[in-house]
């Protein structure tokens, strides 16, 4: 029997804690007593989301489920010291982007990048949000410390299968090595783990594989992506997962 609580038990415990915290904050706000900075009037709304992300992160750290990291209607930043992947493919598409009012648009061109198997050298995710007119940042980190200037060489410590990133910009700061790749392949012919990428249009731009064992592969020395979606359809194990909220507009983890 595992010594750790199950993902469901973790989620329930965090939800109960969030409910108690919100109730206390609402009671304090209602009694009219001034208690310094009134975080309860605005910041409490962020707690359930943070707890939900924490529960999801706890389950992911046990390799228990797939994950999807996205923020409605706004991009977030994903950085890593490096990415090494096989079964690599990329296309250009115009995916639907949700808005806070529940509607969506599909007018923004993006790159959808997929890896059948990927290794990351640390992970840093940053989401910016304004609450009651004040800026906050949610930071998600795992694995080794991600540095502002990526190292010349890297060793991966996060394993992910069927990793997909939907981004308006994806940069590598060092040498990028592509092997067994075809640049300019029709988007609908680009396959990742035997399946076409979502949003592929026949005749659209694609970066696919020339065939051979494992398909195309890529090594990115340093990764900085302005993403709208990061999806891990397979297993994901995050060593040393840390999720925290800080005041201000953070630019690094």
C-alpha positions in Angstrom: 0.0 0.0 0.0 1.3 3.4 -0.9 2.4 5.8 1.9 1.2 8.7 -0.2 -2.5 9.8 -0.5 -4.2 9.1 -3.8 -4.7 12.0 -6.3 -8.5 12.0 -5.4 -7.8 12.2 -1.7 -5.3 15.0 -2.2 -7.9 16.9 -4.3 -10.6 16.5 -1.7 -8.3 17.6 1.1 -7.2 20.7 -0.8 -10.8 21.6 -1.7 -11.9 21.4 1.9 -8.9 23.6 2.9 -9.8 26.1 0.2 -13.5 26.2 1.3 -12.5 26.8 5.0 -10.1 29.6 4.0 -12.7 31.3 1.8 -15.3 31.1 4.5 -12.9 32.7 7.0 -12.0 35.5 4.6 -15.7 36.2 3.8 -16.6 36.3 7.5 -13.8 38.8 8.2 -14.8 41.0 5.3 -18.4 41.0 6.5 -17.8 42.0 10.2 -16.4 45.4 9.2 -13.3 45.1 11.2 -10.2 46.6 9.6 -7.3 44.0 9.5 -4.7 45.7 7.5 -4.4 44.6 3.8 -7.7 43.1 2.8 -6.5 40.1 0.8 -9.8 38.4 1.5 -11.6 40.8 -0.9 -9.7 39.9 -4.0 -7.0 37.3 -3.5 -9.3 34.6 -2.1 -10.8 34.1 -5.6 -7.4 32.8 -6.7 -7.1 30.1 -4.0 -9.5 27.5 -5.4 -7.6 27.7 -8.8 -4.3 27.4 -7.0 -5.5 24.4 -5.0 -6.9 22.8 -8.1 -3.5 23.2 -9.9 -1.8 21.9 -6.8 -4.0 18.8 -6.7 -3.3 18.2 -10.4 0.4 18.7 -9.8 0.4 16.2 -7.0 -1.3 13.6 -9.2 1.1 14.4 -12.1 4.1 14.0 -9.8 3.0 10.4 -9.1 2.6 9.8 -12.9 -1.1 9.3 -12.4 -2.7 11.2 -15.2 -2.2 13.2 -18.3 -2.3 17.0 -18.1 -3.3 20.1 -20.0 -2.0 23.5 -19.0 -3.9 26.4 -20.5 -5.2 29.9 -19.5 -8.4 31.2 -21.1 -7.8 33.9 -23.6 -4.2 34.7 -22.7 -0.7 33.3 -23.3 1.7 32.0 -20.7 5.5 31.5 -20.7 7.2 28.1 -20.7 10.9 27.9 -20.4 13.4 25.0 -20.0 17.2 24.6 -20.1 16.7 22.2 -23.0 14.4 19.8 -24.8 15.4 16.5 -26.4 12.6 14.7 -28.3 11.9 12.0 -30.9 8.9 11.6 -33.1 9.0 15.3 -33.6 6.6 17.3 -35.8 5.3 20.8 -36.3 2.5 22.6 -38.3 1.0 26.1 -38.6 -2.7 26.4 -37.7 -5.3 28.8 -36.3 -6.7 27.1 -33.2 -9.8 28.4 -31.4 -8.7 30.7 -28.5 -11.2 31.0 -25.6 -12.2 34.4 -24.2 -13.2 35.2 -20.6 -16.8 35.8 -21.8 -17.1 32.2 -23.1 -16.7 33.0 -26.8 -13.7 32.1 -28.9 -11.8 33.2 -32.0 -9.7 31.4 -34.5 -7.8 34.1 -36.2 -4.4 33.8 -34.6 -1.7 31.9 -36.5 0.3 29.6 -34.2 2.7 26.7 -34.4 1.6 23.4 -33.0 4.7 21.3 -32.0 4.5 17.7 -30.9 6.9 15.1 -29.5 6.1 11.4 -29.3 8.7 11.2 -26.5 10.4 14.2 -24.9 12.9 14.9 -22.2 13.0 18.4 -20.6 15.9 19.9 -18.6 13.8 21.5 -15.9 10.5 23.3 -16.4 9.3 26.9 -15.6 5.8 28.0 -16.3 4.6 31.6 -15.7 1.1 32.9 -15.8 0.3 36.6 -15.2 -3.0 37.7 -13.8 -4.5 40.9 -12.4 -6.8 40.6 -9.4 -8.5 43.7 -8.0 -6.2 45.8 -10.1 -3.1 44.2 -8.7 -0.7 42.1 -10.7 0.1 38.5 -9.6 2.1 35.7 -11.1 1.6 31.9 -10.8 4.9 30.1 -11.0 5.1 26.3 -11.8 8.5 24.8 -11.6 9.8 21.2 -11.7 13.1 19.5 -12.0 16.4 21.4 -12.2 16.6 25.2 -11.9 15.8 26.8 -15.2 18.4 29.6 -15.8 17.9 32.8 -17.7 20.9 32.0 -19.9 20.6 28.3 -20.9 23.7 26.2 -20.4 25.8 25.1 -23.4 25.0 21.5 -22.6 22.0 20.0 -20.7 20.8 16.8 -19.1 17.1 16.1 -19.1 15.4 15.2 -15.8 11.7 15.3 -16.8 10.2 12.7 -19.0 7.0 13.3 -21.0 5.3 11.2 -23.7 3.0 12.7 -26.3 3.9 16.3 -25.5 2.2 19.1 -27.5 2.7 22.9 -27.3 0.5 25.4 -29.1 2.5 28.7 -29.3 2.7 32.0 -31.1 6.5 32.0 -30.5 9.0 29.3 -29.7 12.7 30.1 -29.4 15.9 28.1 -28.8 18.9 30.1 -27.6 21.6 27.7 -28.5 22.3 25.3 -31.4 19.3 23.4 -32.6 19.8 19.9 -34.1 17.2 18.4 -36.4 17.7 14.9 -37.7 15.7 12.9 -40.3 13.3 15.9 -40.8 11.5 17.2 -43.8 10.8 20.9 -43.9 7.8 21.9 -46.0 5.9 18.7 -45.7 2.1 19.0 -46.1 0.7 19.7 -42.7 -1.8 16.8 -42.9 1.0 14.4 -43.6 2.9 15.3 -40.4 2.4 12.5 -37.9 3.3 12.4 -34.2 3.1 9.0 -32.6 1.1 7.9 -35.7 -1.5 10.6 -35.6 -1.8 14.0 -37.4 -1.5 17.2 -35.4 -4.8 19.0 -34.5 -5.7 21.7 -36.9 -3.6 20.4 -39.8 -4.7 21.7 -43.2 -3.8 19.8 -46.4 -1.2 21.8 -48.2 -0.3 23.9 -45.1 3.2 24.2 -43.9 4.6 21.3 -41.9 7.8 20.0 -40.5 7.7 16.2 -40.4 9.8 13.1 -40.7 11.6 11.5 -43.6 10.8 8.1 -42.0 13.2 5.7 -40.4 13.4 4.4 -36.8 11.8 6.8 -34.3 11.0 9.4 -37.0 12.6 12.8 -36.8 14.3 14.0 -33.7 15.2 17.5 -32.3 17.5 18.9 -29.6 16.8 22.4 -28.4 19.4 24.1 -26.3 17.2 26.4 -24.2 13.5 26.8 -24.8 11.3 29.9 -24.4 7.7 29.6 -25.6 4.8 32.0 -25.6 2.1 29.3 -25.4 -1.6 29.1 -25.3 -1.7 25.4 -24.5 0.7 22.7 -23.3 -0.7 19.2 -23.4 0.8 16.0 -22.2 -1.4 13.2 -23.5 0.8 10.5 -22.1 2.5 10.0 -18.7 4.3 12.9 -17.0 6.4 12.7 -13.9 7.5 16.0 -12.4 10.4 15.8 -9.8 10.4 18.5 -7.1 7.1 20.1 -8.3 6.6 23.6 -6.8 3.5 25.8 -7.5 3.4 29.3 -5.9 1.8 32.7 -6.3 3.9 35.9 -6.0 3.0 39.5 -6.2 4.0 41.5 -9.3 4.8 40.5 -12.8 7.5 37.7 -12.6 9.7 37.2 -15.6 11.6 34.1 -14.4 11.2 31.3 -11.8 
